[in-house]
Amino acid sequence: MIFFSGFFNRFVKDREIRRNTVYVLRFAAALASIVVVFSVLFHCIMLLEGREFSWITGVYWTLTVMSTLGFGDITFHSDLGMAFSIIVLLSGIVGLLIVLPSVFLQFIYNPWLEAQKKREVQHSLPSSVHGHVVIVGVSPISKNLAQVLTRYGVGNVLLCGSTQEAMSLMEQGLHAVVGDYDDVEVYRSLRTDQARMVVALDTDVRNTNVAFTLRELTSSVPMVSRAEKDESIDILKLAGCTWVFQFRKLLGQSLTRRVATGKLCVCQLAAVGPLVIAEAQVKHTSLGGMTIRESGLRARLGINVVGLWNHGVFEQPSADTLLEEQKVLVIAGSRNQVEEFARTVSVEREDTPAGPVLVLGGGRVGTAAALALKDRGLDVVVVDKQNVAPQMPGIRVQVGDAADPATLERAGIKRAPSIIITTHDDDINIYLTIYCRRLRPDVQIISRTNLDRNVRVLHSAGATLVLSLASLVSNRIINLMEPGRVFMLNEGLNIFRATAGAELAGKTLIDSGIRKASRCNVVAVKKADGEMLINPDPCREFKASDELFLIGDSEAENLYYERYWPDRGNAQAG
């Protein structure tokens, strides 16, 4: 009774169910008519053969023949009867074995399955939900943001326009709801007025509509939006966005910060108060062939080697790790200590190529990278299939295919100190990385990627450095919610903050086992009075109020949270 009652209610309200029911009834009527006609003909032909059967026998014979069961207990003896049997048999093959299953699947089973899926997908959030992040727009970037927010203990929900999208996201372990982005009631049902933030990562036009719709409900919840075009920034702010970012432009600028220039090897990656994280290529220092213990960096300069890059793979060093020429040091110290390192340990690079920096791809990321390099006073050549010179005045553009040796030769690849690959297609970036590495085994190659899963592939292809748009967006959003919470040093390698808490209180750095348990390095400790201890004494005991600054990749960060800060969702960092 409950089933039929529910079906009747859906039949009355749902136009698609009513339409499908009409189709099924029409097919059933046609099939029943065929059975009746064949049963009547059965009686007529049997009378011609001098035999007589009941009407139920005629229906029985028709169904057994049409369903291809063919029991053989009732058969015709004449050629006419056998020909009729063939017609009934072929009709049954088409009607019962082909058309009937199709009708069942299309008009009964699939709509029922879709209705079941819709029942599983949420359209609203409980009234108790608060402090969450609402993400509008389904893309690899938004999915990565949702995963990162979950990792940091921040509740989030993705707003999707279709049930299929929501089901796909739910299968990936993400929280998704279905609703129209321009309906204020949808945002009300998502408890957006109690949200921590709304993030719009769709097109400029749609993000504008989202902002207007959101502001009908609440004016206090901060909203972040991305913008593709320069003119969209002011429009989005007028619509009600709190922050508007051109993430692709930011990615282009980030790529250029790691371009090797000058004769010294030290490159600053991040600064957190007095703490500085920097990179130094071993082959351009006097440390080649030594172990970390033999280098005496901590004893002489107070510098701590917190990691090593080896062909794009981050390694945790030990005191006996050999500093080989192909590796890159990641060091932590105060600004004065890093500057002293540059003066005393760096070796001048006499082999620095004097050619232009090549930027492969003249899209938004490539344009931003080229303009940033120009602002630094560097010679730049952009390689693109189209003439993009009007959008980057003062920069030489080499029109042609970047995969053509002649094009790269004219652009100056033989003398280029660095190559930045900025196309929007990861497959093309991988191809160009392999190609450029083959042409120039010694050149610095910096590449962008859209998907995090291609980072390792690009490193294997020969990229010196890889940055992804998804990670840049996620880190920017995290830092808006909790300023200074995360600093991206490289793809997958971050500085992050965590309160010591009761788990570490009273323990020393040596006793805590942080490095062994999570593969993270503590590079600084900020005490309750605001004093920051850079490369703290391993024998100093932690206090519950201490704020730790740690460096590690994404996996190490997750291990740390699971082991030392399981209640991070309720904790406040800084």
N, C-alpha and C positions, 0 to 999 in steps of 0.2 A: 504493500500500500504506500509506503514511504517513497519507493522508487517511482511508482506511477504518478504519485502526487507531485514529486519533484520534476518529472518529465513534463507533466501537464503545465506546470508553471513556466518552465523554460519554453515550451511550445507556444504559449500565449505571448511571451515577452520577446523571444528571439526570432527575428525574421529569417535567419539562415536555417534554423531548425525547421520552421514551417515549410520553407522551400524544399529542403531535403526530404521531408516527410511526403510532400506531394510527389516528388520524383519516384520515391520508393513505392508509393501506392499505385502510381501509373504503371510501373514495371510489373508489380504484382498482378494488376488487373490484366495486362497484356499476356502475361505468362498463364494466368488462369484461363483466359479466352482460348489460347492455343491448346491447352490440355482438353478443354471442352470440345473443341472442333475435332481434335484427333480422336477423342473417345467416340464421338458420333460416327466419324468415318470408319473407325474400327468395327462398329456394329454393322454398318452398311456392307463392308467388304466381307465380313464373316457370314452375313446372310447370303451373299452371292456364292459363297463356298458351301452353303447348306448347313451352317452351324449358327447357334444362337447362344449369347452369353448375357449376363446381367449387366446393368449400367456400372455397378461398382467394379466389375471385372474389366470393363473398358478403361476406366480411370486407372486401375491397377496396372494394366498392360501398358498404357501410355507412359506412365511414370517410370516403370522399370526399363522401358526402351530409351526414353529421353535421358535418364540418369546413367545409361550405359551399363546398368546392372545385368539386364538380359537373362532372367532366370531360365528361359527356354521352356517353361511349362505350357505356354500358350503361343503358338506360332501359326503363321499363314502357310497354306499349301500352294497357292496360285502365284504366278509371276506378279500380278497386280498387287497382291498382299505383300509380297516381298519388297516390291518397289516402294510401297507405302511405308513399310518398316524402315527402309533406308532413309526416307525423307524425315520420319519421326526421329530416327537416331541422329541425323545431322542437325536437326533443329535443337535436339537436346544438348548436343555438344556445344553449340553456339550459345543457346539460351541459359543452360544450367551450369556449364563448366567454364564459360568465358564471361558472359555478360553478368550473371548473377554474382560471382565473386567481386567483380569490379564495382557493381552497384553497392554491394555490402561494404566494401572498403571505403569508397568515396563518400557515400551518403549516410553511413551508419557508424562504422568503426572509427574512421579518421576524425569525424566531428566529435565523437565521444572521447577519443584520446585527447583531442585539443581542449575539450571542456575540462578533462581531468588535469591537464597541465595548467590551465588557467586557475583552477582551484588551488594548485600548489604555489603559484606565484602570488606574492603579496601585492596589494594595491595601497596599503597604508601601514603605518607603524603604530605600535601601542602608545597610549598617552603617557606612559612612564618614561619613554625614550627622551633623552636630552643630551646635549653636549656632543652630538654626532656631526659628521660632515656629509653634506648632500652633494653628490657629483653628477653633473648633467653632461651627457655626451658619452657615447660608447666608442672607445678606440683603444689601441694598445697603450696609449699614454694614460688614459683614465683607469684602465685595468691595473696598470703598474702602480698608479697612485693609491688605488684601493688596497692593494696588497701591502704597500709600504705603510699606510696608515694603520692597517691591522697589525702589522709587525710592531708598531710603536704604541699599541694599545688604544688607538683612537677609533671609536665606532664610526662606521661609514655606510652609505647606501648609494647604489648607482641607479639613476632614473633612466629607464629604457622606454622606447616608444612602442615596442612589440613584445608579445609573450615569448616569441622564439628567441629574441635577444636575451631576455631575462632568464629563460631556461638555460641557454648556453653559458651565461655568466654563473648561474647557480651551480652548474656542473663543474665549473672551475673553482668552486669554493668561495665565490664572492656573494655579497648580499645585494640583490637587485630587486627593484619594484617596477611595476608597469604603470605608466601614466603619460598624459600629454604635458609637454614642457611649458605650454602657454596657458595652462588652466590653474588659476589660483587655488582652487579646491584641492588639486593634487599636492601642492606645496603645504597646504593646511593639513592634509592627511599624513604627510611626511614629517609633521611636527617641526617644520622649518623655522618657526618662530622661536623654538627652543634649541636650534642647532648651533654648533660652534662656528660653522662656516659653510658657505655654499661656493662650489667651484664649478664654473662653466667652461668646458673644454670643447665646445662645438664650433660651428662657423660663426663669423662676426655677427651676421644678421640674427642668427638664432640666439646667440649669447645676449644680444641687445633685448630681444623679446623676453628672455628668461629674467633679465635684470628688472625690466618694467613689471613683469608679473610678480616677481618676488617682492618688490617694493609696495605692491598693493596689500601684501600681508604684513610685512614688517620692515621697519627702517633701521633697525638696530643690528641685525645679523650681518656681519661682514661678508662681502662677496668678492671672489677672485675670478677674473676672466682672462682668457688669452685673446690676443688680437693678431690677425695676420697682416692687416694693412695699417699704415701709419695714420690714415684719416679715421680709422675706427676707434682709436684710443680715446679721443675726446667724446665721441658719440657714446661709447660704453660707460664712460664716467658720468656723463649727463643722464644716462639711463639708470644710474644708481650703483654702479660697480665701485667697490672700495679700492681695489687694486686692479690694474690692467697691465699685462706683460706681453711683450712680443718674444715668446720663448725661443723662437728660431733665431732671432737676432741675438739673444743672450747666448745661445749655443755657439753661434759663429764667433762671438767675442771670446767665449771661454776657450774655444779651440786655439785661438791665436796667442793666448797667454803662455802656452807651452812651447811656442816656436823657439828653437835654439838660435840665439843671436849673440853677438859679441864673442869674447874670448874666454870668459869665465864660465865654469860649469854649473854654478849654483842657481837654481830656479825656485823662487818662493811659491809655495802652493797655497798656503792659508796662514792667517794670523788671527789668533784668539787672544785678545789682550796682549800681554807680553810674550805669549807663546807663539813661536813661528815654526811651521813645518815646511821643509824645503827638500828638493831633489838635487842630487849631484851624480853625474856620470863618473863611474870609477875610472874609466880610461883617461879622463881629463883631470885626474887628481894624482897625488903622489902615493896613493894607498894601494895601487894595483899589486896583487900578489901577497898582500898581508892578510892576516886574520883580523877580526874586529878587536880581539884582545891585544894583538901586536900593534894595532893602530893607535891605541891609547887615547882615543878621541874623548871619552868621558873624563878621564883623569886630567888630560891637558886642557881641553876646551869646554868641558861640561856638556858636550854634545852627546845625544843618545841616538844610536842607529836603531830605528823602530821597524825597519823593513827593507826589503830588497826587491827590485823588479828584475825579473829574469825572462826576457823575451815576452813581456806582457803578463807574466805570472807573478803574483805577489808572494814572497817567501818570508817566513818568520826567521830572523837571524838568531844565531847563538854566538857565544864568545869565540868559538872556534870556526865560525863560518868564514870561508875564504872569499876575499873581495876580488872577484874576477873582472876583467876589463869590460865584458859585455853587460855587466849588471849596473843597475842604477840604485844609489843609496837614497833611502827616505830617512831624513834626520829631523830631530826635534830639539829645540833649544830656545833661548831668548834671542832677541834681535841682535844684540851685541855678539853673542856666541856664534850665531850663523855668519855674521859679517867677518868675525875672526877666522872662522873655518874657510871662508872664501879667500881671505888674504893669505893664509898660511898653508892650506892644503891644495887649493886649486892650482892647476897648471895651465898656462896660457895656451889657447888652441891656435896653433899656427896653420892648421889645415882647414880652417873654416872656409867653405866655398863662398865666392863673392857674387854669385848670381842672384836672381830674384826668387822670392818665395812663390811657389806655384799653388794656386787655388783651383782645384778641379770641380767645376760646377758653379754656375752664376745665379743660383736661386737666392732665396731669402737668407739662408745660412751662409752661402758663399759670398754674397754681397756684404753682409755684416762682417765676415772675417776679413775680406779684402779692405774694407774701409778702416777697420781697426788696425790692420797692419800698416796701412798708409799713415794713420795718425801717429804711429810709433816711428815714422820716418823710414820704413823699410820699402824696398823695391818689390812690387807685387805684379804678377801676371795671372790673369784669370783665364782659364780655358773652358769654353762652352760652345755648344753647337750653334747657338744663336749669338747675335751681336748684342751683348748686354752692356755695352759701353755707356749708353745714355744714363743708366741708373747708378753708375759709379764713376763720376767724372774724375779725370786725372789718373786713372788706372788703366794700364794697357790690357786689352782683351785679345786673346788669340782665338779666333773663330775656328772650330773644327772639332773632330772627335778625339776625346782624351785617350782613347784606346789606339789611336793612330801614332806610330813612332815619329812620323814626319811632323805632326802637329806638336807633339811634346818637344821635339828637337827645336822647332821654331820658337817655342815658349821659353826654352832655356833649361831643360831638365838636367842637362849634364853639369850645370854650374849651380843648381838650386840647393840651398842648405836644408830646405824643408818643403814638404808637399802636404797640403791640406785637402782631403777628399770630402766633399760636402754634398753630394747628390742625395736626393730623397729616397733612393732605392738601395736597400741594403745589399741586394745581389750585385748591383753595379759597383758599389763601394768595395765589396770583397774582390771582385774581378780587377778593379783598378789598383787595389792594394797589391795584389800578386804581381800585376803587370809592372807597376812602378818599382817594386822591390827587385824584380828581375833586371830592370834597366839600371837601377842605382842601388846596389846592395848596402851602401854606406849612408844613404839619405835618411833623414828623419821623416817618417810618415805619420800624420795625424789624421784620423778618420772619424766621421760621425756615424752613428747607427740609430735607427728608430726603435729596434727591438733589443732588449737586454740579452736575449739568448744568442744574438749574433756577435756579442762582444768578444767572446773567446775565439770565435771563428776568425774575426778580423785580426786578432793578435796572432793566431796561427798563420794567417795569410802574410804576415810581415809588418803589421801596423805597430809603430812605436807607442802610440797612445790612442785610445778609443774613448769617446764620450757619447752618451746617448741622450736624446731629447727627453725620453721618459724619466730617466733618473734626475735630470736637471729640473724638470717640472716638480717631481716629488720632493726633492730637497728644498726647493723654493717654498712650497706650500707648508712643509714641516716647519721651516724657519719663520714663516709668518705667524704660525700658531704659537711656536715656542722659539723666540729669537735666539740664535746661536746654538740651537739643539744639535744640528747636523751640519758638517762642512764636507762637501764632496771633494776629495783630493784627486781621485781618478775613478774611472768607472768601477763601481763595486767597492771602492775603498773610501771610508769615511772617518772623520773625527766625530765622535758622538759623546754626549754628556749623560751621566747617571749619578744619582745620589747614592752614597755608600750605604746608608741605611743600617738596620740592625744586623743584616747578614754579614757585613764586613767590619762592623764596629769592634775595635779592640784587636784587630788582626793587622799584621804588617803586610806589606806588599809581597814579601817572600812567603809568608804563611798562607796568604789568601789563595794562592794557586790560580790566580786570574789568567796568567799567560798559558798555563798548562791546560786549564779547563775550558777556556774559551778562545785561545789563540789571539787575544787582544793585548795590546801594550798600553799601560797607564803612562801618559806623557805629561800630565800635570794634575795637580790637586788644588782646588780652590777651597780655602778654609772659610769658616762661618764669618770671620771678620773681613773677608774680601781679599785676603792675601793669596796670591797664586804661587804654588811651589812647582817650578818647572823641573821635569825629570826628578821627582821626589826621591828622598832617601829610602831605599828598600826596607830599612829597619824601622821607619816611622810607623806608628800605629794609626789606623784610620779611625776617624770619629764618625758617628752616624750622620752628622750634618755636612760632612765633606762632600764636595761635588767633584766627581772624577771626570777627567777628559781622557778618552780612550781612542785608540786608532786600531782599525781592523776592517776586514771585508764584511760583506753582508752576512755570510754564514757565521763568522766569528761574533758579530754583533748579536745575532739571534741566540747563539750559545750563551753569551754573557747574560742576556735578559732572562733566559730560562733558568740559569743557575743562580744568579745573584739578585735579580730584580723582577721576580715573578708577578708582583703586584703593580707593575709599571702603569697599568691602565688607570689606577686610582692615585698614582703619585704625581707630584708636580716637579718638573725639572726646572730649576732656576725660577 
